[in-house]
Amino acid sequence: MSQMKQAFLVEIGTEELPPKALKGLSQAFADGILSGLREAELEFDGLKVYAAPRRLAVMLESLQCQQADKVVEKKGPAKKAAFDAEGNPTKALLGFMRGSGAELSDLVEVETDKGAWMAFNQEVKGQAAEELLPEIVRQSLAKLPIPKRMRWGSSDVEFVRPVHWVLMLLGNDVVPAEILGHQTSNTTRGHRFHAPQAIEIAKPSDYINTLCTQGYVQADFATRADMIRLQVEAAAKAEGGVAQIDEDLLEEVTALNEWPQAIVGDFDDLFLSVPQEALVSAMKGHQKYFHMLDADGKLMAKFITISNIESSNPASVKSGNERVIRPRLSDAKFFWDQDLKNPLDDFLPRLKTVVFQQQLGTLLDKVDRMENLSVKIGRLLGEDAALCERAAHLSKCDLMSEMVGEFPELQGVMGRYYAEAQNENPAVSEALDAQYQPRFAGDELPASGVAQALAIADKLDTITGIYGIGQVPTGDKDPFALRRAALGMLRIMIEKSLDLDLVELIEAGLQQHDGVKMTDELVMDIYDFIVSRLKAYFADQGISAEQFEAVRFCQPRQPLDFAKRIEAVQRFSSMEEAESLSAANKRISNLLKKVEGDVSADVNVGLFVEAAEENLYQELQALQDKVAGLIENRDYIAAIGEMSSIRNTVDRFFDEVMVMAEDEAVRNNRLALLQQIYQLFLQVADISRL
C-alpha cells in the first residue's frame, strides 16, 4: 500500500437485523469507528454509512494509511531528586533512563510551575492504518447499543444477530483480521434469493454499484427509502389514489427490504364500513402496508405492500398478501360491530379495574377528577359546563372497548366514533378524540373550547398527581410523559389564545388528589417544571436563552402572557436602544444587590443635586403614566417601545451622576430612583439578563 491515502470499507454481514434498531446500529457503528480514528490520529476526507437488513457497512474516503511520526515527552524525576550532591545520577534517574532506553545525554531539563524536571523526548514511529483498523472496528462493534447479545452454534462470539461474513478493504487490499469469529475478505453476499453467492468487491468505491448490479441489494438506506417512496406513490397514482406515507412506517419497511418492489392488493369493500383509522392500523401495524385515499380523502379498498423480491409471478405475491390481510380486517370489523352493541357509558364501570397509578387510584378515579377540572376550565373559557362534564365522563370509556384493546393507538379516535354513533353532542364527540392532542411535535391542537378544557384537564391531572407524589421526571426517565403533557398544555393555552392562570390551574389540580398535600413550594415547583418546557418551544422560534430567562424571571402566571412578553423582548432586542438599556439595567441590578436591606421606592426631589437626576425623575414619572395602560392591556410591545425612549436620559445620568455618593441620604435617593427604572422595565421583563 504505497499511497498515503486510500479508501476504506468494512461490512458486517448478518442474519436479518432488528428493523427498528437498524438505523441506530448503523450510526453507532460509524460513530465508534470515527472515535477510534480520532484516537489513532488518522485523518480522512469523507464518510458514508450503509445499512440494510443483512449488513452494516462504513466507507471512508481518502483515509490516511500511516500515522504521522511524533515526539512524545516522557517525564522523569524532579531535577533535585535526579542528581546527588556530587552531581551524579540517582537511582531514580537511572531507573527512568533504563525504562526509557535513554542515555544521560538524551535527557532534557523541563521547567514547570513546580520546578525543574528531567525528561526524555522519544521519537515514536507512526503505525500503519492496516494494523490499527481491526481493533478500531472491534471496539466499535463491542460498544454498539445492543440490549441483548446472542450466541450461535458452538462459538463464544456474541452479536445482535449471527454473523456470516466480514468484508474489510483498504484500497484494493484486504485488511487481514479476525472479526466476530470470521476472517476478513473482499467478498460480500447478495440478496438471499436473487444472488446468495459470494460477490467480490474489487475496491471500496465499487461497493454500492456491484451490490446493485450483481447482488440485487441497495445498501444505502436513504436511497432505498426514496425507491420505496417513489414506487408507492406511483402505484397509488396508477390506481387513481394518493398514497399516505407515514415516515415511521417508511423507515421500518426500508429496514426490512434489500430490493424493494411495490405491489398493490385489494380487499373487500364491505370492510369500508369500519372506521378507516382502524383499517389503517390493521394494515400498518400488522402487515406494514401503505394505504391510499381517493379524491375525496376516503380510504380505498386497496393497499400497497413492499416485497423484498423481484417476483416472476407478482399476481401470486398479490393474492398471498390479500389472504393475509383479510383476517386482520375481519377482526377489526368484528371489534367494531361488538363495541357498537353497548353505549359508551356501559364501559365506564370497567375503568375501576384499571389502575392509573397505585397512589392515585384507578382510571375511574382519574375520570372523576377530570370531570371537576373540565367544568372549572370550561367555565373560565365560557363553555357549557354540562358539555364539559359529559366529555370528561366519557373520556376514557373507549379504553375498555375491544377495538382499542387490539389497537391502543386508536384511543380517543374510537371514542369519537362511538360517541357519534350514539348521537352525543358534536362538541363532546370531538373532545373525546382531541383530549390527546397534541399527540406529537407539530400536531394540531383541540379546536373547540370543550375539547380544549378536556385536553388541559387530562394533562393537568396527570402532571399534578404524579409530581405531587414525588415522581419527578429525571434524566430521560419520564414514564408518564409529564414533559410532553406540560408542553401540550402550554401550546394549547398559547396558540389558542386561552387566558388561563397556570398557578390557579395547578392549585385546582392538586386539590383533586386526596393523597397529595398542597404547599406553595409544591405549586411553584410544578409551575417551574411546566414553564421550563417553554425554553425549547421558544428556541424553535428563534428566541435566545437570554430572552427566555429575561421573561421567566418575572414568573408570568398566564402562558399566553408569557408569550406576549417574549414577543416584546424579541422586538426590543432588535432596537438600537437595547444594548445601552440592557447594560444600564445590568448596572442598576448590580448596584442594588450591593445595598444591605431594601431600597426605598420613594424618591425625594429635594435631595437632587445634579440636573441629570431631575431630568431622569421627570421623564420617568411621565413614562410610568404613559405605559400604565399599555401594561394593563398587555400591549408589551408598545410599552417597551415607549420605555426605550428613556435611553439617552439614563446614559446622561450615569455619565454625570455619582450614584454611590458619600452623603447617605443622597446615595439612597439615587438608588431609589434607579430602583424605579428597574421596576419600570420589570413590568415586561428583566432586560438586565439580555
C-alpha positions as MATLAB code, in Angstrom:
seq = 'MSQMKQAFLVEIGTEELPPKALKGLSQAFADGILSGLREAELEFDGLKVYAAPRRLAVMLESLQCQQADKVVEKKGPAKKAAFDAEGNPTKALLGFMRGSGAELSDLVEVETDKGAWMAFNQEVKGQAAEELLPEIVRQSLAKLPIPKRMRWGSSDVEFVRPVHWVLMLLGNDVVPAEILGHQTSNTTRGHRFHAPQAIEIAKPSDYINTLCTQGYVQADFATRADMIRLQVEAAAKAEGGVAQIDEDLLEEVTALNEWPQAIVGDFDDLFLSVPQEALVSAMKGHQKYFHMLDADGKLMAKFITISNIESSNPASVKSGNERVIRPRLSDAKFFWDQDLKNPLDDFLPRLKTVVFQQQLGTLLDKVDRMENLSVKIGRLLGEDAALCERAAHLSKCDLMSEMVGEFPELQGVMGRYYAEAQNENPAVSEALDAQYQPRFAGDELPASGVAQALAIADKLDTITGIYGIGQVPTGDKDPFALRRAALGMLRIMIEKSLDLDLVELIEAGLQQHDGVKMTDELVMDIYDFIVSRLKAYFADQGISAEQFEAVRFCQPRQPLDFAKRIEAVQRFSSMEEAESLSAANKRISNLLKKVEGDVSADVNVGLFVEAAEENLYQELQALQDKVAGLIENRDYIAAIGEMSSIRNTVDRFFDEVMVMAEDEAVRNNRLALLQQIYQLFLQVADISRL';
ca = [
       0.000    0.000    0.000;
       2.350    2.672   -1.233;
      -0.193    5.514   -1.454;
      -0.518    7.844    1.527;
      -4.336    7.799    1.371;
      -6.749    5.016    0.423;
     -10.490    4.381    0.601;
     -11.534    2.039    3.413;
     -14.605   -0.221    3.554;
     -15.859   -2.508    6.298;
     -19.069   -4.543    6.064;
     -20.514   -6.882    8.685;
     -22.847   -9.445    7.075;
     -25.505  -10.943    9.345;
     -28.868  -12.596    9.652;
     -31.742  -10.087    9.364;
     -31.156   -7.270   11.843;
     -33.964   -5.822   14.056;
     -35.683   -3.334   11.713;
     -36.469   -0.679   14.318;
     -32.878   -0.705   15.561;
     -31.163   -0.786   12.148;
     -30.560    2.950   11.664;
     -29.377    3.385   15.246;
     -26.988    0.439   14.988;
     -25.504    1.675   11.717;
     -24.933    5.195   13.054;
     -23.429    3.860   16.292;
     -21.100    1.630   14.249;
     -19.915    4.641   12.265;
     -19.587    6.796   15.408;
     -17.450    4.134   17.073;
     -15.124    3.951   14.070;
     -14.866    7.760   13.986;
     -13.966    7.782   17.666;
     -11.249    5.165   17.092;
      -9.809    7.076   14.150;
      -9.680   10.302   16.180;
      -7.856    8.500   18.966;
      -5.424    6.989   16.462;
      -4.993   10.413   14.813;
      -5.848    9.067   11.365;
      -7.458   11.608    9.047;
      -9.896   11.003    6.169;
     -11.886   13.102    3.713;
     -15.433   11.713    3.890;
     -17.610    9.061    5.479;
     -20.620    7.098    4.241;
     -22.814    4.848    6.368;
     -24.717    1.938    4.837;
     -27.441   -0.179    6.417;
     -29.618   -2.950    5.002;
     -31.443   -5.876    6.642;
     -28.397   -8.162    6.458;
     -25.482   -5.739    6.639;
     -23.882   -2.795    8.423;
     -21.172   -1.009    6.469;
     -18.978    2.078    6.722;
     -16.852    3.560    3.949;
     -14.147    6.202    4.412;
     -12.790    8.258    1.546;
      -9.054    9.005    1.416;
      -8.093    7.508    4.768;
      -4.548    8.283    5.940;
      -2.656    4.990    5.611;
       0.082    5.706    8.138;
       0.111    7.587   11.400;
       2.473   10.564   11.440;
       5.693   10.132   13.398;
       5.687   12.173   16.584;
       7.809   13.091   19.554;
       6.442   12.065   22.941;
       7.787   13.738   26.059;
       8.405   11.246   28.862;
       8.606   12.954   32.217;
      11.196   11.675   34.680;
      12.032   12.609   38.267;
      12.361   16.195   39.519;
      15.860   17.613   38.962;
      16.575   17.836   42.687;
      15.768   14.098   43.026;
      17.642   13.150   39.855;
      21.176   14.020   40.982;
      23.055   13.579   44.266;
      25.256   16.181   45.963;
      28.193   15.318   43.653;
      26.017   15.735   40.549;
      25.787   12.022   39.786;
      22.530   10.376   38.612;
      20.445    8.950   41.458;
      18.748    5.557   41.394;
      15.515    7.297   40.442;
      17.082    8.855   37.347;
      18.950    5.671   36.375;
      15.696    3.686   36.620;
      13.926    6.239   34.411;
      16.750    6.060   31.834;
      16.618    2.253   31.744;
      12.816    2.269   31.335;
      13.006    4.838   28.557;
      16.029    3.378   26.761;
      17.761    6.755   27.063;
      21.327    7.886   27.733;
      22.123   10.730   30.102;
      22.998   12.918   27.116;
      19.496   12.314   25.665;
      17.747   13.875   28.646;
      16.474   17.458   28.721;
      15.575   19.765   31.567;
      11.970   20.990   31.610;
      10.804   23.987   33.639;
       7.319   23.704   35.172;
       5.392   25.710   37.763;
       6.553   23.078   40.281;
      10.223   23.454   39.426;
      12.674   21.717   37.075;
      12.152   18.118   35.908;
      14.175   15.725   33.803;
      12.516   14.436   30.651;
      13.215   12.379   27.531;
      11.777   13.336   24.139;
      11.191    9.996   22.470;
      10.512    9.700   18.764;
       7.553    7.373   18.115;
       7.119    5.956   14.629;
       3.545    6.047   13.330;
       1.759    2.714   12.824;
       0.181    1.626    9.567;
      -3.613    2.057    9.380;
      -3.803   -1.586    8.314;
      -2.515   -2.596   11.774;
      -4.855   -0.260   13.663;
      -8.160   -0.696   11.782;
      -9.075   -4.224   13.010;
      -9.029   -3.143   16.663;
     -10.870    0.093   15.845;
     -13.628   -1.951   14.179;
     -13.702   -4.490   17.054;
     -14.052   -1.727   19.645;
     -16.851   -0.062   17.710;
     -18.762   -3.353   17.412;
     -18.269   -4.060   21.118;
     -19.818   -0.703   22.045;
     -22.942   -0.985   19.866;
     -26.194   -0.339   21.798;
     -27.396   -3.948   21.818;
     -29.684   -4.709   24.805;
     -29.266   -8.473   24.496;
     -26.473  -10.134   22.517;
     -26.879  -13.650   21.166;
     -24.536  -16.555   20.523;
     -24.915  -19.128   17.764;
     -23.549  -22.578   17.063;
     -20.645  -23.607   19.280;
     -18.987  -20.185   19.071;
     -18.463  -17.862   22.029;
     -18.850  -14.865   19.732;
     -21.796  -12.617   20.641;
     -23.627  -10.103   18.461;
     -27.130   -8.812   17.857;
     -27.641  -11.478   15.146;
     -25.467  -14.339   13.812;
     -22.616  -13.051   11.618;
     -21.844  -14.753    8.278;
     -19.081  -12.668    6.736;
     -16.839   -9.664    7.295;
     -15.508   -7.627    4.386;
     -12.635   -5.215    5.076;
     -10.724   -3.393    2.345;
      -8.111   -0.647    2.386;
      -7.710    0.392   -1.229;
      -7.586   -2.806   -3.304;
      -6.239   -4.938   -0.462;
      -7.925   -6.958    2.261;
      -7.129   -5.806    5.797;
      -6.303   -9.176    7.403;
      -8.043   -9.788   10.735;
     -10.499  -11.959   12.595;
     -13.700  -10.076   13.430;
     -16.652  -11.685   15.235;
     -15.283  -15.130   14.501;
     -14.744  -14.570   10.745;
     -11.603  -13.957    8.721;
     -11.929  -10.749    6.749;
     -12.111  -10.951    2.965;
     -13.021   -8.938   -0.124;
     -16.329  -10.750   -0.634;
     -19.874   -9.855    0.301;
     -23.164  -11.635   -0.314;
     -26.080  -10.535   -2.427;
     -29.836  -10.884   -1.969;
     -30.825  -14.011   -0.029;
     -32.831  -15.367   -3.013;
     -31.694  -13.456   -6.101;
     -27.925  -13.620   -5.532;
     -26.953  -15.671   -2.458;
     -23.464  -16.446   -3.779;
     -20.278  -14.639   -2.696;
     -19.623  -11.435   -4.652;
     -16.141   -9.972   -4.917;
     -15.666   -6.247   -4.261;
     -12.552   -5.067   -6.112;
     -12.252   -1.736   -4.286;
     -14.392    0.275   -1.823;
     -15.773    2.649   -4.449;
     -17.285   -0.355   -6.319;
     -19.309   -1.450   -3.288;
     -22.738    0.096   -3.967;
     -22.727   -0.436   -7.733;
     -21.510   -4.062   -7.530;
     -24.098   -4.935   -4.885;
     -26.870   -3.407   -7.011;
     -25.897   -4.917  -10.352;
     -24.724   -8.337   -9.186;
     -26.371   -8.739   -5.802;
     -29.872   -7.224   -6.055;
     -29.140   -5.209   -2.902;
     -29.384   -1.449   -2.395;
     -27.218   -0.944    0.697;
     -27.797    2.796    1.054;
     -30.687    3.331    3.497;
     -31.743    6.757    2.219;
     -31.658    5.657   -1.422;
     -33.727    2.589   -0.577;
     -36.269    4.736    1.280;
     -36.542    7.016   -1.767;
     -37.050    3.970   -4.010;
     -39.923    2.796   -1.797;
     -41.498    6.259   -1.606;
     -41.438    6.708   -5.389;
     -42.754    3.194   -6.039;
     -45.588    3.586   -3.512;
     -46.598    6.995   -4.912;
     -46.515    5.697   -8.481;
     -48.517    2.569   -7.576;
     -51.202    4.660   -5.847;
     -51.374    7.100   -8.762;
     -51.855    4.223  -11.199;
     -54.873    3.139   -9.108;
     -56.343    6.656   -9.130;
     -55.457    7.294   -5.490;
     -52.978    9.195   -3.332;
     -50.503    7.233   -1.213;
     -50.387    8.023    2.511;
     -46.795    7.563    3.609;
     -46.176    7.507    7.335;
     -42.484    8.310    7.868;
     -42.042    5.812   10.731;
     -43.606    3.064    8.631;
     -41.418    4.033    5.662;
     -38.327    3.748    7.844;
     -39.378    0.350    9.172;
     -40.200   -1.010    5.712;
     -36.865    0.320    4.416;
     -35.138   -1.628    7.191;
     -36.994   -4.810    6.187;
     -36.167   -4.848    2.465;
     -32.939   -5.038    0.448;
     -34.524   -4.919   -3.016;
     -37.960   -3.301   -2.615;
     -40.772   -3.924   -5.084;
     -44.195   -2.297   -4.594;
     -47.284   -4.439   -5.229;
     -50.925   -3.300   -4.994;
     -53.502   -5.550   -3.366;
     -57.274   -5.311   -2.881;
     -59.667   -6.050   -0.050;
     -63.460   -6.383    0.125;
     -65.474   -3.132    0.047;
     -67.609   -4.390    2.951;
     -64.719   -3.581    5.319;
     -65.059    0.112    4.452;
     -67.997    0.277    6.878;
     -65.390    0.129    9.658;
     -63.759    3.468   10.670;
     -60.821    3.931    8.331;
     -58.360    4.565   11.171;
     -58.994    1.025   12.423;
     -58.390   -0.460    8.971;
     -55.238    1.615    8.568;
     -53.970    0.463   11.985;
     -54.542   -3.163   10.945;
     -52.700   -2.638    7.644;
     -49.791   -0.633    9.085;
     -49.364   -2.317   12.450;
     -49.712   -5.954   11.468;
     -48.658   -6.084    7.829;
     -46.579   -2.924    7.235;
     -48.825   -1.951    4.306;
     -49.285    1.561    2.930;
     -52.842    2.767    2.296;
     -54.260    5.207   -0.249;
     -57.078    7.725   -0.323;
     -59.368    8.642   -3.198;
     -60.007   12.179   -4.493;
     -62.500   12.783   -1.651;
     -59.995   11.767    1.012;
     -61.757    8.452    1.654;
     -59.886    5.200    2.214;
     -59.756    2.995   -0.893;
     -60.243   -0.774   -0.649;
     -56.627   -1.273   -1.665;
     -53.200   -1.492   -0.046;
     -49.584   -1.318   -1.174;
     -47.128   -3.885    0.115;
     -43.369   -3.838   -0.354;
     -41.991   -7.183   -1.432;
     -38.302   -7.993   -0.900;
     -38.159   -9.975   -4.121;
     -38.487   -9.245   -7.826;
     -41.096  -11.924   -8.420;
     -41.651  -13.573  -11.771;
     -45.249  -14.065  -10.623;
     -46.373  -10.822   -8.898;
     -50.014  -11.964   -9.042;
     -49.103  -14.756   -6.630;
     -47.449  -12.283   -4.221;
     -50.535  -10.063   -4.521;
     -53.008  -12.842   -3.715;
     -50.826  -14.079   -0.847;
     -50.886  -10.675    0.811;
     -54.639  -10.356    0.222;
     -55.164  -13.681    2.001;
     -53.092  -12.474    4.955;
     -54.810   -9.091    5.396;
     -58.382  -10.396    5.221;
     -58.401  -11.971    8.747;
     -56.883   -8.772   10.173;
     -59.608   -6.632    8.642;
     -62.241   -9.176    9.683;
     -61.033   -8.830   13.272;
     -61.323   -5.021   13.052;
     -64.880   -5.325   11.701;
     -65.794   -7.790   14.459;
     -64.444   -5.445   17.165;
     -66.356   -2.516   15.660;
     -69.623   -4.422   15.483;
     -69.225   -5.766   19.027;
     -68.359   -2.387   20.542;
     -71.383   -0.736   18.911;
     -73.712   -3.102   20.794;
     -73.054   -1.153   24.009;
     -73.289    2.587   24.704;
     -70.081    4.202   25.891;
     -71.490    4.656   29.389;
     -71.539    0.863   29.812;
     -67.736    0.790   29.613;
     -67.347    3.305   32.463;
     -67.626    0.894   35.457;
     -64.865   -1.270   33.962;
     -62.421    1.615   34.434;
     -62.462    0.745   38.144;
     -60.498   -2.414   37.280;
     -57.577   -0.497   35.712;
     -55.024    1.183   37.983;
     -53.885    4.577   36.715;
     -51.183    4.820   39.394;
     -51.056    2.975   42.701;
     -51.196    6.105   44.888;
     -53.558    7.997   42.589;
     -56.166    5.283   42.134;
     -57.921    3.812   39.123;
     -58.832    5.248   35.742;
     -62.326    5.789   37.137;
     -60.817    7.968   39.873;
     -58.962    9.914   37.185;
     -62.213   10.426   35.253;
     -63.889   11.811   38.402;
     -61.059   14.316   38.837;
     -61.139   15.242   35.153;
     -64.895   15.977   35.361;
     -64.280   18.568   38.092;
     -61.307   20.120   36.296;
     -63.021   20.192   32.894;
     -66.014   22.023   34.340;
     -63.758   24.564   36.090;
     -61.635   25.183   32.965;
     -64.691   25.188   30.715;
     -66.322   27.927   32.799;
     -63.145   30.011   32.586;
     -63.360   29.624   28.796;
     -67.063   30.470   28.733;
     -68.108   26.944   27.730;
     -71.227   24.965   28.683;
     -70.379   23.205   31.973;
     -72.710   20.255   31.210;
     -70.923   19.524   27.909;
     -67.517   19.741   29.587;
     -68.643   17.351   32.313;
     -70.145   14.903   29.801;
     -66.968   14.893   27.676;
     -64.834   14.130   30.745;
     -67.351   11.472   31.907;
     -66.939    9.548   28.630;
     -63.270   10.444   28.064;
     -61.687    7.089   28.943;
     -64.561    4.708   28.147;
     -63.161    3.646   24.783;
     -60.061    2.282   26.558;
     -62.222   -0.662   27.598;
     -63.511   -1.331   24.057;
     -62.479   -4.353   22.003;
     -61.040   -2.127   19.265;
     -58.743   -0.080   21.498;
     -57.751   -3.260   23.304;
     -56.378   -4.521   19.968;
     -55.178   -1.165   18.627;
     -54.141    1.033   21.614;
     -53.070    3.818   19.248;
     -56.768    4.378   18.447;
     -57.608    5.669   21.942;
     -59.710    8.783   21.577;
     -60.280    8.179   17.870;
     -62.641    5.304   18.610;
     -64.212    7.250   21.454;
     -65.222    9.885   18.897;
     -66.707    7.283   16.540;
     -68.662    5.541   19.314;
     -69.936    8.908   20.624;
     -71.069    9.913   17.128;
     -72.800    6.561   16.713;
     -74.854    7.187   19.875;
     -75.651   10.772   18.833;
     -73.701   12.608   21.503;
     -73.349   16.378   21.142;
     -70.729   17.027   18.402;
     -68.629   19.068   20.860;
     -68.474   16.034   23.181;
     -67.620   13.599   20.357;
     -64.842   15.848   19.093;
     -63.415   16.305   22.595;
     -63.021   12.538   23.132;
     -60.512   12.441   20.262;
     -58.935   15.866   20.796;
     -58.186   15.248   24.511;
     -54.927   13.555   23.460;
     -53.821   16.416   21.198;
     -51.135   17.356   20.538;
     -50.028   13.732   20.234;
     -46.599   14.645   18.826;
     -44.473   17.690   17.983;
     -46.254   19.867   15.450;
     -49.571   18.023   15.835;
     -52.795   20.015   15.563;
     -54.488   21.300   18.718;
     -58.062   20.902   20.051;
     -60.293   23.299   18.123;
     -63.335   23.745   20.348;
     -63.497   25.096   23.902;
     -64.941   21.849   25.286;
     -62.093   19.873   23.721;
     -59.521   22.370   24.992;
     -60.927   22.156   28.525;
     -60.805   18.335   28.458;
     -57.297   18.183   26.963;
     -55.934   20.578   29.583;
     -57.776   18.781   32.400;
     -56.357   15.393   31.386;
     -52.784   16.664   31.216;
     -53.116   18.802   34.348;
     -54.448   15.871   36.375;
     -51.546   13.663   35.345;
     -48.872   16.314   35.991;
     -50.156   17.458   39.392;
     -50.819   13.901   40.555;
     -47.545   12.293   39.504;
     -45.467   15.332   40.504;
     -47.440   15.632   43.747;
     -46.476   12.120   44.888;
     -42.825   12.891   44.204;
     -42.311   11.016   40.941;
     -40.452   13.877   39.274;
     -39.047   13.094   35.801;
     -35.270   12.609   35.951;
     -32.874   12.431   33.013;
     -34.661   10.534   30.262;
     -36.955    8.733   32.731;
     -40.468   10.086   32.330;
     -42.829    7.074   32.363;
     -45.996    9.205   32.500;
     -44.742   11.569   29.752;
     -45.109   14.623   32.004;
     -42.820   16.719   29.803;
     -44.932   16.061   26.727;
     -48.126   16.730   28.693;
     -46.726   20.028   30.001;
     -45.698   21.226   26.557;
     -49.037   20.142   25.077;
     -50.925   22.087   27.730;
     -48.776   25.191   27.139;
     -49.197   25.004   23.373;
     -52.997   24.860   23.724;
     -53.048   27.898   26.005;
     -50.632   29.967   23.903;
     -51.571   29.022   20.348;
     -55.324   29.039   21.057;
     -55.021   32.358   22.976;
     -56.535   30.997   26.210;
     -56.089   33.488   29.022;
     -55.725   30.912   31.803;
     -53.811   31.332   35.065;
     -51.371   28.401   35.281;
     -50.804   28.750   39.039;
     -54.555   28.718   39.640;
     -54.907   25.593   37.471;
     -52.082   23.812   39.300;
     -53.769   24.546   42.638;
     -57.069   23.232   41.277;
     -55.342   20.085   40.011;
     -53.617   19.407   43.326;
     -56.879   19.872   45.248;
     -58.339   16.904   43.337;
     -55.734   14.492   44.737;
     -56.642   13.352   48.253;
     -53.218   11.856   48.901;
     -51.261   14.984   47.951;
     -50.582   17.803   50.405;
     -50.647   21.137   48.592;
     -47.984   23.659   49.599;
     -46.859   26.916   47.990;
     -43.489   25.300   47.357;
     -45.065   22.340   45.537;
     -47.233   24.660   43.437;
     -44.206   26.701   42.344;
     -42.122   23.564   41.717;
     -44.816   22.326   39.322;
     -45.084   25.807   37.772;
     -41.313   25.860   37.180;
     -41.399   22.342   35.716;
     -44.188   23.232   33.281;
     -42.775   26.612   32.275;
     -39.288   25.135   31.710;
     -40.808   23.303   28.698;
     -41.194   26.705   27.037;
     -37.449   27.183   26.700;
     -37.127   24.690   23.845;
     -40.538   25.726   22.463;
     -39.450   29.349   22.078;
     -35.916   28.358   20.968;
     -37.538   26.709   17.928;
     -38.993   30.140   17.133;
     -35.606   31.853   17.275;
     -35.833   33.099   20.878;
     -32.476   33.087   22.674;
     -31.935   31.578   26.127;
     -31.251   35.104   27.491;
     -34.546   36.442   26.115;
     -36.408   33.491   27.640;
     -34.759   33.937   31.045;
     -35.490   37.689   30.981;
     -39.216   36.890   30.892;
     -39.080   33.807   33.112;
     -37.600   35.924   35.906;
     -40.932   37.781   36.134;
     -42.838   34.491   36.564;
     -45.911   35.424   34.476;
     -48.820   33.299   35.702;
     -50.515   33.017   32.305;
     -48.617   31.189   29.498;
     -50.330   33.491   26.977;
     -48.967   36.498   28.913;
     -45.519   34.823   28.889;
     -45.670   34.550   25.096;
     -46.683   38.206   24.690;
     -43.742   39.315   26.852;
     -41.382   37.111   24.833;
     -42.595   38.780   21.649;
     -41.944   42.224   23.167;
     -38.456   41.262   24.371;
     -37.588   39.859   20.938;
     -38.742   43.132   19.328;
     -36.820   45.168   21.927;
     -33.621   43.155   21.309;
     -33.585   44.316   17.686;
     -33.843   48.033   18.642;
     -30.751   50.260   18.697;
     -31.528   51.292   22.304;
     -31.459   47.671   23.513;
     -27.743   47.276   24.165;
     -27.428   50.537   26.124;
     -30.591   49.992   28.204;
     -29.742   46.331   28.908;
     -26.285   47.381   30.118;
     -27.810   50.157   32.243;
     -30.283   47.754   33.847;
     -27.480   45.277   34.497;
     -25.516   48.067   36.183;
     -28.589   49.057   38.222;
     -29.190   45.428   39.213;
     -25.587   45.058   40.408;
     -25.747   48.303   42.395;
     -28.987   47.286   44.093;
     -27.560   43.875   45.011;
     -24.723   45.549   46.913;
     -27.095   47.500   49.140;
     -27.841   45.953   52.518;
     -31.569   45.801   53.211;
     -34.387   47.013   50.979;
     -34.030   50.086   48.800;
     -36.821   52.625   49.333;
     -39.223   53.052   46.434;
     -39.801   56.719   47.348;
     -37.741   59.463   45.722;
     -37.257   62.826   47.478;
     -36.907   65.538   44.811;
     -35.471   67.858   47.444;
     -32.340   65.701   47.606;
     -31.455   66.101   43.917;
     -28.039   67.690   43.392;
     -27.478   67.267   39.635;
     -29.722   68.356   36.769;
     -29.395   64.818   35.314;
     -31.195   63.462   38.393;
     -34.074   65.907   37.990;
     -34.355   65.202   34.248;
     -34.382   61.439   34.774;
     -37.010   61.673   37.501;
     -39.330   63.897   35.458;
     -39.065   61.688   32.369;
     -39.576   58.571   34.469;
     -42.786   59.928   36.031;
     -44.211   60.798   32.606;
     -43.193   57.398   31.249;
     -44.795   55.476   34.125;
     -48.099   57.219   33.477;
     -47.809   56.615   29.736;
     -47.119   52.849   29.929;
     -49.515   52.023   32.811;
     -52.468   51.495   30.477;
     -50.361   49.588   27.933;
     -49.147   47.182   30.618;
     -52.682   46.705   31.914;
     -53.804   45.788   28.381;
     -50.715   43.597   27.937;
     -49.568   45.592   24.961;
     -45.980   44.884   25.928;
     -44.539   45.690   22.514;
     -45.897   49.240   22.655;
     -44.938   49.548   26.346;
     -41.315   48.555   25.889;
     -41.136   50.783   22.807;
     -42.169   53.752   24.994;
     -39.727   52.707   27.730;
     -36.874   52.729   25.234;
     -37.241   56.499   24.871;
     -35.555   56.927   28.264;
     -32.225   55.630   26.954;
     -30.420   58.970   26.434;
     -31.571   60.339   29.781;
     -30.325   57.190   31.581;
     -26.983   57.367   29.759;
     -26.614   61.032   30.728;
     -27.447   60.185   34.361;
     -24.672   57.603   34.564;
     -22.231   59.968   32.821;
     -22.894   62.893   35.158;
     -24.021   61.429   38.488;
     -22.019   59.516   41.104;
     -24.634   57.079   42.407;
     -22.724   55.926   45.480;
     -22.300   59.444   46.923;
     -20.705   59.919   50.334;
     -23.876   61.543   51.693;
     -26.045   58.564   52.717;
     -29.357   60.354   52.071;
     -28.298   61.461   48.578;
     -26.961   57.968   47.845;
     -30.169   56.244   48.962;
     -32.255   58.734   46.985;
     -30.303   57.967   43.816;
     -30.664   54.244   44.442;
     -34.425   54.718   44.863;
     -34.521   56.479   41.505;
     -32.639   53.605   39.866;
     -34.951   51.120   41.574;
     -37.909   52.815   39.847;
     -36.212   52.434   36.441;
     -35.533   48.764   37.139;
     -39.124   48.176   38.265;
     -40.430   50.013   35.193;
     -38.805   47.534   32.805;
     -39.566   44.617   35.108;
     -43.243   45.089   34.238;
     -42.285   43.409   30.945;
     -39.045   41.509   31.600;
     -35.694   41.662   33.350;
     -33.779   43.182   30.455;
     -30.578   43.179   32.526;
     -30.330   39.499   31.532;
     -30.091   40.288   27.811;
];
